Amino acid sequence: MIHARLVYRKRHGSSKMNFFSRLSFFNNFAYAIGGLKFSLNDIEHGVLRCNAKSLINPFSKEWFKVDDPRRRYVLERLEPRIHFALNCGAVSCPPISVYEASKLDKQLSLAARNFISQEVELKFLGKKIQVHANSILKWYGRDFGSDNNTMLQYLLPYFPKEVQEQFRGLYEGSDTRLDLSLIHI
């Protein structure tokens, strides 16, 4: 549904969305679920990201307030791989796919491997590693870990085996954390 709305906008001359029109679109386009209204932002940040802070307003504490009845739909555990499956229409978003509940874990792992292989590159520079990645990891980095090192540790299983081995060769046996710099492409 989201994709269809974005395609419609592009075909009818309104594809150039500034920040405020994008914000309005994702806050106002909504679904009725259990008699409650959920905007696209409510679904992403409130439900799927476990009531996470807004990316738009970094000073916010939680997406749904304590007395909001939609809180009962918030997932108990954040699944960072959703960022390799969700598509908001941005150039940096992953391709649209259909997901099945019975195959969700395997499908999210496949989406993560595909995203990593196409959108993330590690450059080994001695004891330094540069991570070249698109904006998804910048926008949602804290969903993968508290810093670049923990984020990379989370992402590592989705890299090809040879990259994993090269990384482990640098990381294991070292008392110091690697110097990682995240470079967005």
C-alpha distance (Angstrom), angle and dihedral (degrees) to the residues before:
residue distance angle dihedral
M1 . . .
I2 3.80 . .
H3 3.79 91.1 .
A4 3.80 92.2 49.0
R5 3.81 91.2 52.6
L6 3.82 92.0 50.1
V7 3.81 92.5 47.4
Y8 3.80 89.6 49.5
R9 3.81 90.8 51.8
K10 3.81 91.4 51.0
R11 3.80 94.0 48.7
H12 3.77 93.3 48.8
G13 3.78 98.3 52.4
S14 3.78 100.9 -97.5
S15 3.79 100.8 99.4
K16 3.80 93.8 116.7
M17 3.75 101.6 86.5
N18 3.77 118.1 177.6
F19 3.79 120.8 -152.9
F20 3.80 94.2 -87.7
S21 3.81 95.6 47.5
R22 3.83 90.0 49.5
L23 3.79 90.4 48.6
S24 3.78 90.4 49.0
F25 3.81 92.1 48.4
F26 3.82 94.6 51.2
N27 3.81 92.7 42.7
N28 3.81 97.6 44.4
F29 3.81 105.5 36.9
A30 3.80 101.1 84.7
Y31 3.77 147.2 166.4
A32 3.81 128.0 -139.5
I33 3.81 108.2 -126.8
G34 3.78 120.2 174.6
G35 3.79 89.7 -14.6
L36 3.81 91.8 -55.4
K37 3.80 128.9 109.7
F38 3.82 116.3 -119.9
S39 3.79 118.9 -175.1
L40 3.78 119.1 -155.7
N41 3.81 88.4 -101.6
D42 3.83 90.3 49.9
I43 3.81 89.8 54.5
E44 3.79 94.5 46.5
H45 3.80 102.6 39.8
G46 3.79 102.4 21.7
V47 3.80 102.0 39.3
L48 3.82 109.8 18.7
R49 3.81 97.7 33.2
C50 3.83 91.6 46.6
N51 3.80 97.6 -109.7
A52 3.80 91.5 -50.4
K53 3.76 126.6 176.9
S54 3.75 116.0 -83.9
L55 3.78 116.6 -97.9
I56 3.79 86.9 -147.0
N57 3.80 94.7 54.2
P58 3.82 110.1 32.3
F59 3.82 89.9 -176.8
S60 3.79 92.8 64.5
K61 3.81 117.2 105.0
E62 3.79 103.8 -154.1
W63 3.77 135.1 -3.7
F64 3.83 97.0 -129.1
K65 3.80 116.8 40.4
V66 3.82 120.0 -127.0
D67 3.82 95.0 -97.4
D68 3.81 95.8 44.2
P69 3.85 109.4 118.9
R70 3.81 89.9 -146.9
R71 3.83 89.1 71.1
R72 3.80 89.2 84.4
Y73 3.83 88.0 70.4
V74 3.81 94.6 54.6
L75 3.79 111.8 118.4
E76 3.79 115.0 -112.3
R77 3.81 94.2 -136.2
L78 3.78 130.2 32.2
E79 3.79 114.4 -121.5
P80 3.83 105.1 -159.4
R81 3.81 92.6 -166.9
I82 3.82 88.2 76.2
H83 3.79 86.4 82.4
F84 3.81 88.4 66.6
A85 3.81 89.9 53.1
L86 3.83 106.3 38.5
N87 3.78 119.2 88.2
C88 3.80 122.7 -164.3
G89 3.78 95.3 172.0
A90 3.82 96.8 -97.8
V91 3.79 118.0 135.8
S92 3.81 90.4 -117.3
C93 3.83 93.7 54.8
P94 3.79 121.4 108.7
P95 3.82 119.8 -108.1
I96 3.78 119.2 -83.1
S97 3.80 116.1 -97.8
V98 3.77 137.9 169.1
Y99 3.80 116.0 -115.2
E100 3.80 128.8 -157.3
A101 3.81 122.7 -152.9
S102 3.81 92.9 -133.5
K103 3.83 91.6 53.1
L104 3.79 100.0 32.2
D105 3.82 98.7 115.1
K106 3.81 93.1 50.5
Q107 3.80 92.1 43.0
L108 3.82 93.0 50.3
S109 3.81 90.4 48.6
L110 3.80 89.9 50.7
A111 3.82 90.4 48.2
A112 3.82 89.2 50.5
R113 3.83 92.7 50.0
N114 3.82 91.1 47.2
F115 3.79 92.4 48.5
I116 3.82 92.7 47.0
S117 3.80 92.9 48.0
Q118 3.81 93.1 50.4
E119 3.80 105.0 30.2
V120 3.81 108.7 28.8
E121 3.79 129.5 62.0
L122 3.79 127.9 -180.0
K123 3.79 118.0 -149.9
F124 3.80 113.8 -163.8
L125 3.81 111.8 -148.3
G126 3.81 106.1 173.1
K127 3.82 106.4 -74.3
K128 3.80 90.1 -12.2
I129 3.75 125.7 86.9
Q130 3.76 123.5 -164.0
V131 3.78 114.8 -156.1
H132 3.78 111.7 -154.9
A133 3.79 108.6 -164.1
N134 3.75 142.2 151.0
S135 3.80 123.6 -104.6
I136 3.81 96.4 -83.5
L137 3.81 90.6 80.8
K138 3.80 90.8 46.4
W139 3.80 94.0 49.2
Y140 3.81 96.7 42.7
G141 3.81 102.6 23.4
R142 3.80 93.8 124.2
D143 3.82 89.4 58.7
F144 3.82 88.4 64.0
G145 3.79 97.7 44.2
S146 3.77 145.3 -38.6
D147 3.81 93.7 -92.3
N148 3.82 141.4 5.9
N149 3.81 92.5 -85.0
T150 3.81 95.3 54.8
M151 3.80 90.5 42.1
L152 3.80 90.7 54.8
Q153 3.81 91.2 46.3
Y154 3.81 88.2 54.6
L155 3.81 93.1 47.9
L156 3.81 96.9 42.7
P157 3.85 97.5 88.9
Y158 3.81 89.0 60.0
F159 3.81 94.5 56.7
P160 3.83 120.2 90.5
K161 3.83 113.6 -83.3
E162 3.82 93.9 -108.9
V163 3.82 91.2 56.2
Q164 3.82 90.5 47.4
E165 3.82 90.5 52.5
Q166 3.80 92.7 47.7
F167 3.80 90.6 49.6
R168 3.81 93.7 47.5
G169 3.80 89.9 49.4
L170 3.80 89.0 60.5
Y171 3.77 98.2 37.5
E172 3.81 105.1 41.2
G173 3.77 117.3 81.6
S174 3.79 91.8 19.5
D175 3.80 121.4 120.1
T176 3.76 91.6 -160.0
R177 3.75 129.4 71.1
L178 3.75 116.6 -113.3
D179 3.77 118.7 -104.1
L180 3.77 103.2 -114.8
S181 3.75 124.1 -176.9
L182 3.78 119.1 -170.2
I183 3.78 112.0 -144.9
H184 3.77 116.8 -171.7
I185 3.78 119.6 -143.5
